[in-house]
Amino acid sequence: MLHYALTVRVDPDKTFISGRNRVRFTMLADDTRIRLDLYANLAVDKVLMGHTPLVVERELNAVFISFPETLRKGRTYEIDFH
């Protein structure tokens, strides 16, 4: 990961956070899927690349994101977690 940009709202009374995390990353190999570690108690409502919704799968403390096209080795991309 190259960069995280968090835009969050915190509600301590409800022990709740909401917002967006923009993640910038560079691919290490050509692939159509990436894995990000994210604690299971943090819900993901949607992940977007630009305006395109991406397929998200959860496995315990990991999130797998599938892309409609192959991401290329050495290129940098950005996605938004909501």
Biopython code that builds the backbone (N, CA, C, O; Angstrom):
import numpy as np
from Bio.PDB.StructureBuilder import StructureBuilder

atoms = [
    (1, "MET", "N", (0.829, -1.156, 0.000)),
    (1, "MET", "CA", (0.000, 0.000, 0.000)),
    (1, "MET", "C", (0.884, 1.232, 0.000)),
    (1, "MET", "O", (1.867, 1.312, 0.736)),
    (2, "LEU", "N", (0.525, 2.166, -0.817)),
    (2, "LEU", "CA", (1.273, 3.406, -0.878)),
    (2, "LEU", "C", (0.702, 4.480, 0.030)),
    (2, "LEU", "O", (1.440, 5.278, 0.608)),
    (3, "HIS", "N", (-0.652, 4.493, 0.152)),
    (3, "HIS", "CA", (-1.267, 5.600, 0.867)),
    (3, "HIS", "C", (-2.686, 5.245, 1.291)),
    (3, "HIS", "O", (-3.426, 4.595, 0.552)),
    (4, "TYR", "N", (-3.052, 5.683, 2.491)),
    (4, "TYR", "CA", (-4.427, 5.609, 2.974)),
    (4, "TYR", "C", (-4.894, 7.032, 3.250)),
    (4, "TYR", "O", (-4.169, 7.802, 3.881)),
    (5, "ALA", "N", (-6.081, 7.396, 2.794)),
    (5, "ALA", "CA", (-6.673, 8.697, 3.104)),
    (5, "ALA", "C", (-8.029, 8.436, 3.755)),
    (5, "ALA", "O", (-8.972, 8.005, 3.091)),
    (6, "LEU", "N", (-8.118, 8.700, 5.050)),
    (6, "LEU", "CA", (-9.329, 8.419, 5.807)),
    (6, "LEU", "C", (-10.203, 9.665, 5.939)),
    (6, "LEU", "O", (-9.721, 10.749, 6.266)),
    (7, "THR", "N", (-11.477, 9.486, 5.682)),
    (7, "THR", "CA", (-12.497, 10.491, 5.953)),
    (7, "THR", "C", (-13.533, 9.785, 6.813)),
    (7, "THR", "O", (-14.321, 8.983, 6.311)),
    (8, "VAL", "N", (-13.533, 10.083, 8.115)),
    (8, "VAL", "CA", (-14.379, 9.308, 9.023)),
    (8, "VAL", "C", (-15.205, 10.207, 9.939)),
    (8, "VAL", "O", (-14.860, 11.359, 10.202)),
    (9, "ARG", "N", (-16.310, 9.631, 10.411)),
    (9, "ARG", "CA", (-17.141, 10.249, 11.432)),
    (9, "ARG", "C", (-17.177, 9.264, 12.598)),
    (9, "ARG", "O", (-17.470, 8.082, 12.414)),
    (10, "VAL", "N", (-16.882, 9.751, 13.779)),
    (10, "VAL", "CA", (-16.811, 8.913, 14.975)),
    (10, "VAL", "C", (-17.985, 9.263, 15.895)),
    (10, "VAL", "O", (-18.235, 10.432, 16.186)),
    (11, "ASP", "N", (-18.698, 8.225, 16.347)),
    (11, "ASP", "CA", (-19.783, 8.390, 17.318)),
    (11, "ASP", "C", (-19.424, 7.557, 18.541)),
    (11, "ASP", "O", (-19.781, 6.381, 18.609)),
    (12, "PRO", "N", (-18.717, 8.151, 19.519)),
    (12, "PRO", "CA", (-18.266, 7.381, 20.681)),
    (12, "PRO", "C", (-19.406, 6.834, 21.527)),
    (12, "PRO", "O", (-19.255, 5.786, 22.156)),
    (13, "ASP", "N", (-20.554, 7.527, 21.557)),
    (13, "ASP", "CA", (-21.684, 7.039, 22.348)),
    (13, "ASP", "C", (-22.193, 5.701, 21.831)),
    (13, "ASP", "O", (-22.613, 4.845, 22.610)),
    (14, "LYS", "N", (-22.155, 5.527, 20.524)),
    (14, "LYS", "CA", (-22.621, 4.278, 19.905)),
    (14, "LYS", "C", (-21.460, 3.342, 19.571)),
    (14, "LYS", "O", (-21.668, 2.263, 19.014)),
    (15, "THR", "N", (-20.236, 3.757, 19.914)),
    (15, "THR", "CA", (-19.011, 3.044, 19.523)),
    (15, "THR", "C", (-19.076, 2.657, 18.047)),
    (15, "THR", "O", (-18.973, 1.485, 17.684)),
    (16, "PHE", "N", (-19.249, 3.679, 17.209)),
    (16, "PHE", "CA", (-19.477, 3.486, 15.770)),
    (16, "PHE", "C", (-18.635, 4.478, 14.981)),
    (16, "PHE", "O", (-18.537, 5.653, 15.334)),
    (17, "ILE", "N", (-18.030, 3.982, 13.909)),
    (17, "ILE", "CA", (-17.351, 4.870, 12.961)),
    (17, "ILE", "C", (-17.915, 4.618, 11.572)),
    (17, "ILE", "O", (-18.334, 3.505, 11.252)),
    (18, "SER", "N", (-17.920, 5.659, 10.752)),
    (18, "SER", "CA", (-18.357, 5.506, 9.369)),
    (18, "SER", "C", (-17.514, 6.447, 8.525)),
    (18, "SER", "O", (-16.893, 7.379, 9.037)),
    (19, "GLY", "N", (-17.501, 6.191, 7.236)),
    (19, "GLY", "CA", (-16.752, 7.072, 6.352)),
    (19, "GLY", "C", (-16.167, 6.333, 5.173)),
    (19, "GLY", "O", (-16.686, 5.316, 4.713)),
    (20, "ARG", "N", (-15.049, 6.891, 4.695)),
    (20, "ARG", "CA", (-14.397, 6.358, 3.500)),
    (20, "ARG", "C", (-12.903, 6.243, 3.754)),
    (20, "ARG", "O", (-12.298, 7.070, 4.436)),
    (21, "ASN", "N", (-12.331, 5.198, 3.189)),
    (21, "ASN", "CA", (-10.884, 5.024, 3.195)),
    (21, "ASN", "C", (-10.441, 4.874, 1.749)),
    (21, "ASN", "O", (-10.746, 3.874, 1.099)),
    (22, "ARG", "N", (-9.717, 5.876, 1.246)),
    (22, "ARG", "CA", (-9.159, 5.795, -0.111)),
    (22, "ARG", "C", (-7.790, 5.131, 0.007)),
    (22, "ARG", "O", (-6.920, 5.591, 0.746)),
    (23, "VAL", "N", (-7.621, 4.045, -0.733)),
    (23, "VAL", "CA", (-6.388, 3.261, -0.684)),
    (23, "VAL", "C", (-5.695, 3.346, -2.039)),
    (23, "VAL", "O", (-6.295, 3.045, -3.070)),
    (24, "ARG", "N", (-4.433, 3.756, -2.031)),
    (24, "ARG", "CA", (-3.625, 3.786, -3.257)),
    (24, "ARG", "C", (-2.575, 2.685, -3.133)),
    (24, "ARG", "O", (-1.888, 2.577, -2.117)),
    (25, "PHE", "N", (-2.461, 1.872, -4.184)),
    (25, "PHE", "CA", (-1.542, 0.731, -4.142)),
    (25, "PHE", "C", (-0.934, 0.493, -5.518)),
    (25, "PHE", "O", (-1.489, 0.902, -6.538)),
    (26, "THR", "N", (0.209, -0.172, -5.527)),
    (26, "THR", "CA", (0.885, -0.573, -6.760)),
    (26, "THR", "C", (0.864, -2.090, -6.837)),
    (26, "THR", "O", (1.185, -2.774, -5.865)),
    (27, "MET", "N", (0.491, -2.606, -7.982)),
    (27, "MET", "CA", (0.432, -4.057, -8.169)),
    (27, "MET", "C", (1.840, -4.644, -8.286)),
    (27, "MET", "O", (2.703, -4.090, -8.967)),
    (28, "LEU", "N", (2.055, -5.764, -7.615)),
    (28, "LEU", "CA", (3.334, -6.462, -7.676)),
    (28, "LEU", "C", (3.335, -7.530, -8.760)),
    (28, "LEU", "O", (4.393, -8.022, -9.151)),
    (29, "ALA", "N", (2.147, -7.888, -9.245)),
    (29, "ALA", "CA", (1.996, -8.870, -10.327)),
    (29, "ALA", "C", (0.649, -8.605, -10.995)),
    (29, "ALA", "O", (-0.242, -8.021, -10.378)),
    (30, "ASP", "N", (0.492, -9.027, -12.244)),
    (30, "ASP", "CA", (-0.807, -8.927, -12.914)),
    (30, "ASP", "C", (-1.813, -9.793, -12.166)),
    (30, "ASP", "O", (-1.526, -10.943, -11.835)),
    (31, "ASP", "N", (-2.995, -9.236, -11.900)),
    (31, "ASP", "CA", (-4.025, -10.014, -11.207)),
    (31, "ASP", "C", (-5.357, -9.289, -11.308)),
    (31, "ASP", "O", (-5.410, -8.104, -11.636)),
    (32, "THR", "N", (-6.433, -10.019, -11.022)),
    (32, "THR", "CA", (-7.778, -9.435, -11.011)),
    (32, "THR", "C", (-8.347, -9.349, -9.602)),
    (32, "THR", "O", (-9.522, -9.030, -9.418)),
    (33, "ARG", "N", (-7.502, -9.635, -8.599)),
    (33, "ARG", "CA", (-7.979, -9.674, -7.221)),
    (33, "ARG", "C", (-6.858, -9.260, -6.277)),
    (33, "ARG", "O", (-5.690, -9.575, -6.503)),
    (34, "ILE", "N", (-7.235, -8.547, -5.213)),
    (34, "ILE", "CA", (-6.272, -8.204, -4.165)),
    (34, "ILE", "C", (-6.855, -8.596, -2.810)),
    (34, "ILE", "O", (-8.057, -8.822, -2.669)),
    (35, "ARG", "N", (-5.973, -8.669, -1.823)),
    (35, "ARG", "CA", (-6.378, -8.967, -0.445)),
    (35, "ARG", "C", (-5.894, -7.825, 0.440)),
    (35, "ARG", "O", (-4.755, -7.369, 0.332)),
    (36, "LEU", "N", (-6.797, -7.372, 1.327)),
    (36, "LEU", "CA", (-6.441, -6.381, 2.337)),
    (36, "LEU", "C", (-6.854, -6.925, 3.697)),
    (36, "LEU", "O", (-7.935, -7.495, 3.841)),
    (37, "ASP", "N", (-6.001, -6.752, 4.686)),
    (37, "ASP", "CA", (-6.334, -7.162, 6.048)),
    (37, "ASP", "C", (-7.249, -6.108, 6.656)),
    (37, "ASP", "O", (-6.964, -4.912, 6.600)),
    (38, "LEU", "N", (-8.349, -6.568, 7.236)),
    (38, "LEU", "CA", (-9.315, -5.677, 7.870)),
    (38, "LEU", "C", (-10.058, -6.481, 8.921)),
    (38, "LEU", "O", (-10.678, -7.499, 8.612)),
    (39, "TYR", "N", (-9.996, -6.024, 10.160)),
    (39, "TYR", "CA", (-10.645, -6.759, 11.236)),
    (39, "TYR", "C", (-12.097, -7.063, 10.903)),
    (39, "TYR", "O", (-12.794, -6.247, 10.300)),
    (40, "ALA", "N", (-12.538, -8.238, 11.299)),
    (40, "ALA", "CA", (-13.884, -8.720, 10.984)),
    (40, "ALA", "C", (-14.983, -7.835, 11.562)),
    (40, "ALA", "O", (-16.096, -7.815, 11.038)),
    (41, "ASN", "N", (-14.683, -7.100, 12.642)),
    (41, "ASN", "CA", (-15.715, -6.241, 13.240)),
    (41, "ASN", "C", (-15.891, -4.917, 12.483)),
    (41, "ASN", "O", (-16.748, -4.115, 12.855)),
    (42, "LEU", "N", (-15.106, -4.674, 11.440)),
    (42, "LEU", "CA", (-15.260, -3.485, 10.602)),
    (42, "LEU", "C", (-15.995, -3.878, 9.324)),
    (42, "LEU", "O", (-15.461, -4.612, 8.492)),
    (43, "ALA", "N", (-17.210, -3.389, 9.175)),
    (43, "ALA", "CA", (-18.047, -3.741, 8.023)),
    (43, "ALA", "C", (-17.628, -2.936, 6.801)),
    (43, "ALA", "O", (-17.174, -1.796, 6.910)),
    (44, "VAL", "N", (-17.789, -3.548, 5.648)),
    (44, "VAL", "CA", (-17.556, -2.880, 4.364)),
    (44, "VAL", "C", (-18.890, -2.831, 3.637)),
    (44, "VAL", "O", (-19.449, -3.870, 3.286)),
    (45, "ASP", "N", (-19.402, -1.623, 3.410)),
    (45, "ASP", "CA", (-20.667, -1.471, 2.690)),
    (45, "ASP", "C", (-20.474, -1.596, 1.185)),
    (45, "ASP", "O", (-21.279, -2.217, 0.491)),
    (46, "LYS", "N", (-19.389, -0.994, 0.692)),
    (46, "LYS", "CA", (-19.087, -1.079, -0.740)),
    (46, "LYS", "C", (-17.652, -0.656, -0.966)),
    (46, "LYS", "O", (-17.055, 0.042, -0.147)),
    (47, "VAL", "N", (-17.102, -1.095, -2.101)),
    (47, "VAL", "CA", (-15.785, -0.667, -2.544)),
    (47, "VAL", "C", (-15.939, -0.213, -3.997)),
    (47, "VAL", "O", (-16.527, -0.911, -4.824)),
    (48, "LEU", "N", (-15.400, 0.964, -4.285)),
    (48, "LEU", "CA", (-15.512, 1.532, -5.630)),
    (48, "LEU", "C", (-14.133, 1.799, -6.206)),
    (48, "LEU", "O", (-13.196, 2.144, -5.486)),
    (49, "MET", "N", (-14.026, 1.631, -7.520)),
    (49, "MET", "CA", (-12.856, 2.105, -8.266)),
    (49, "MET", "C", (-13.417, 3.159, -9.203)),
    (49, "MET", "O", (-14.039, 2.841, -10.216)),
    (50, "GLY", "N", (-13.190, 4.423, -8.849)),
    (50, "GLY", "CA", (-13.895, 5.491, -9.549)),
    (50, "GLY", "C", (-15.361, 5.394, -9.183)),
    (50, "GLY", "O", (-15.720, 5.476, -8.008)),
    (51, "HIS", "N", (-16.219, 5.217, -10.195)),
    (51, "HIS", "CA", (-17.655, 5.036, -9.945)),
    (51, "HIS", "C", (-18.079, 3.576, -10.080)),
    (51, "HIS", "O", (-19.261, 3.259, -9.948)),
    (52, "THR", "N", (-17.122, 2.687, -10.343)),
    (52, "THR", "CA", (-17.422, 1.270, -10.582)),
    (52, "THR", "C", (-17.423, 0.485, -9.275)),
    (52, "THR", "O", (-16.406, 0.434, -8.584)),
    (53, "PRO", "N", (-18.568, -0.135, -8.925)),
    (53, "PRO", "CA", (-18.587, -0.996, -7.739)),
    (53, "PRO", "C", (-17.780, -2.271, -7.980)),
    (53, "PRO", "O", (-17.815, -2.836, -9.073)),
    (54, "LEU", "N", (-17.063, -2.714, -6.968)),
    (54, "LEU", "CA", (-16.241, -3.919, -7.067)),
    (54, "LEU", "C", (-16.836, -5.020, -6.206)),
    (54, "LEU", "O", (-17.557, -4.751, -5.245)),
    (55, "VAL", "N", (-16.527, -6.259, -6.559)),
    (55, "VAL", "CA", (-16.994, -7.421, -5.800)),
    (55, "VAL", "C", (-16.093, -7.592, -4.583)),
    (55, "VAL", "O", (-14.867, -7.620, -4.695)),
    (56, "VAL", "N", (-16.737, -7.705, -3.404)),
    (56, "VAL", "CA", (-16.007, -7.824, -2.141)),
    (56, "VAL", "C", (-16.399, -9.131, -1.472)),
    (56, "VAL", "O", (-17.582, -9.449, -1.351)),
    (57, "GLU", "N", (-15.388, -9.891, -1.035)),
    (57, "GLU", "CA", (-15.614, -11.118, -0.276)),
    (57, "GLU", "C", (-14.861, -11.004, 1.040)),
    (57, "GLU", "O", (-13.735, -10.508, 1.081)),
    (58, "ARG", "N", (-15.483, -11.461, 2.104)),
    (58, "ARG", "CA", (-14.882, -11.383, 3.434)),
    (58, "ARG", "C", (-14.504, -12.788, 3.897)),
    (58, "ARG", "O", (-15.295, -13.723, 3.773)),
    (59, "GLU", "N", (-13.287, -12.931, 4.433)),
    (59, "GLU", "CA", (-12.848, -14.164, 5.095)),
    (59, "GLU", "C", (-12.164, -13.758, 6.391)),
    (59, "GLU", "O", (-11.002, -13.350, 6.394)),
    (60, "LEU", "N", (-12.889, -13.874, 7.480)),
    (60, "LEU", "CA", (-12.387, -13.507, 8.809)),
    (60, "LEU", "C", (-11.819, -12.084, 8.792)),
    (60, "LEU", "O", (-12.563, -11.127, 8.579)),
    (61, "ASN", "N", (-10.521, -11.936, 9.012)),
    (61, "ASN", "CA", (-9.902, -10.607, 9.076)),
    (61, "ASN", "C", (-9.278, -10.182, 7.754)),
    (61, "ASN", "O", (-8.326, -9.402, 7.739)),
    (62, "ALA", "N", (-9.800, -10.683, 6.660)),
    (62, "ALA", "CA", (-9.300, -10.305, 5.336)),
    (62, "ALA", "C", (-10.473, -9.966, 4.417)),
    (62, "ALA", "O", (-11.562, -10.526, 4.540)),
    (63, "VAL", "N", (-10.225, -9.045, 3.502)),
    (63, "VAL", "CA", (-11.195, -8.665, 2.485)),
    (63, "VAL", "C", (-10.539, -8.905, 1.130)),
    (63, "VAL", "O", (-9.426, -8.441, 0.880)),
    (64, "PHE", "N", (-11.237, -9.634, 0.258)),
    (64, "PHE", "CA", (-10.750, -9.885, -1.094)),
    (64, "PHE", "C", (-11.589, -9.053, -2.051)),
    (64, "PHE", "O", (-12.818, -9.084, -2.006)),
    (65, "ILE", "N", (-10.916, -8.312, -2.913)),
    (65, "ILE", "CA", (-11.599, -7.421, -3.850)),
    (65, "ILE", "C", (-11.282, -7.885, -5.261)),
    (65, "ILE", "O", (-10.118, -8.030, -5.633)),
    (66, "SER", "N", (-12.334, -8.119, -6.045)),
    (66, "SER", "CA", (-12.182, -8.556, -7.431)),
    (66, "SER", "C", (-12.463, -7.394, -8.371)),
    (66, "SER", "O", (-13.373, -6.598, -8.141)),
    (67, "PHE", "N", (-11.672, -7.308, -9.428)),
    (67, "PHE", "CA", (-11.762, -6.228, -10.403)),
    (67, "PHE", "C", (-12.275, -6.775, -11.736)),
    (67, "PHE", "O", (-12.017, -7.932, -12.068)),
    (68, "PRO", "N", (-13.003, -5.947, -12.507)),
    (68, "PRO", "CA", (-13.553, -6.420, -13.783)),
    (68, "PRO", "C", (-12.488, -6.632, -14.858)),
    (68, "PRO", "O", (-12.725, -7.340, -15.836)),
    (69, "GLU", "N", (-11.318, -6.023, -14.680)),
    (69, "GLU", "CA", (-10.216, -6.175, -15.628)),
    (69, "GLU", "C", (-8.933, -6.457, -14.860)),
    (69, "GLU", "O", (-8.841, -6.167, -13.667)),
    (70, "THR", "N", (-7.958, -7.016, -15.535)),
    (70, "THR", "CA", (-6.673, -7.313, -14.914)),
    (70, "THR", "C", (-5.942, -6.029, -14.552)),
    (70, "THR", "O", (-5.795, -5.129, -15.378)),
    (71, "LEU", "N", (-5.482, -5.957, -13.297)),
    (71, "LEU", "CA", (-4.622, -4.861, -12.871)),
    (71, "LEU", "C", (-3.192, -5.263, -13.207)),
    (71, "LEU", "O", (-2.789, -6.404, -12.979)),
    (72, "ARG", "N", (-2.440, -4.334, -13.743)),
    (72, "ARG", "CA", (-1.112, -4.636, -14.285)),
    (72, "ARG", "C", (0.024, -4.359, -13.299)),
    (72, "ARG", "O", (0.014, -3.370, -12.566)),
    (73, "LYS", "N", (0.991, -5.258, -13.307)),
    (73, "LYS", "CA", (2.185, -5.143, -12.469)),
    (73, "LYS", "C", (2.851, -3.782, -12.684)),
    (73, "LYS", "O", (3.035, -3.337, -13.817)),
    (74, "GLY", "N", (3.210, -3.131, -11.571)),
    (74, "GLY", "CA", (3.921, -1.861, -11.631)),
    (74, "GLY", "C", (3.028, -0.638, -11.738)),
    (74, "GLY", "O", (3.503, 0.483, -11.559)),
    (75, "ARG", "N", (1.747, -0.824, -12.025)),
    (75, "ARG", "CA", (0.828, 0.318, -12.127)),
    (75, "ARG", "C", (0.202, 0.619, -10.769)),
    (75, "ARG", "O", (0.028, -0.267, -9.933)),
    (76, "THR", "N", (-0.127, 1.883, -10.576)),
    (76, "THR", "CA", (-0.743, 2.322, -9.331)),
    (76, "THR", "C", (-2.230, 2.540, -9.529)),
    (76, "THR", "O", (-2.661, 3.072, -10.551)),
    (77, "TYR", "N", (-3.016, 2.121, -8.536)),
    (77, "TYR", "CA", (-4.484, 2.196, -8.595)),
    (77, "TYR", "C", (-4.999, 2.784, -7.295)),
    (77, "TYR", "O", (-4.293, 2.806, -6.287)),
    (78, "GLU", "N", (-6.267, 3.272, -7.329)),
    (78, "GLU", "CA", (-6.941, 3.751, -6.135)),
    (78, "GLU", "C", (-8.327, 3.143, -6.038)),
    (78, "GLU", "O", (-9.040, 3.014, -7.033)),
    (79, "ILE", "N", (-8.697, 2.770, -4.812)),
    (79, "ILE", "CA", (-10.053, 2.297, -4.548)),
    (79, "ILE", "C", (-10.567, 2.994, -3.301)),
    (79, "ILE", "O", (-9.787, 3.439, -2.459)),
    (80, "ASP", "N", (-11.885, 3.085, -3.188)),
    (80, "ASP", "CA", (-12.528, 3.699, -2.033)),
    (80, "ASP", "C", (-13.360, 2.675, -1.290)),
    (80, "ASP", "O", (-14.272, 2.077, -1.862)),
    (81, "PHE", "N", (-13.049, 2.466, -0.008)),
    (81, "PHE", "CA", (-13.848, 1.641, 0.897)),
    (81, "PHE", "C", (-14.888, 2.525, 1.558)),
    (81, "PHE", "O", (-14.565, 3.624, 2.008)),
    (82, "HIS", "N", (-16.111, 2.075, 1.624)),
    (82, "HIS", "CA", (-17.173, 2.786, 2.351)),
    (82, "HIS", "C", (-17.746, 1.845, 3.401)),
    (82, "HIS", "O", (-18.656, 2.224, 4.138)),
]
sb = StructureBuilder()
sb.init_structure("model")
sb.init_model(0)
sb.init_chain("A")
sb.init_seg("    ")
for serial, (resi, resn, name, xyz) in enumerate(atoms, 1):
    if name == "N":
        sb.init_residue(resn, " ", resi, " ")
    sb.init_atom(name, np.array(xyz, "f"), 0.0, 1.0, " ", f" {name:<3s}", serial, name[0])
structure = sb.get_structure()
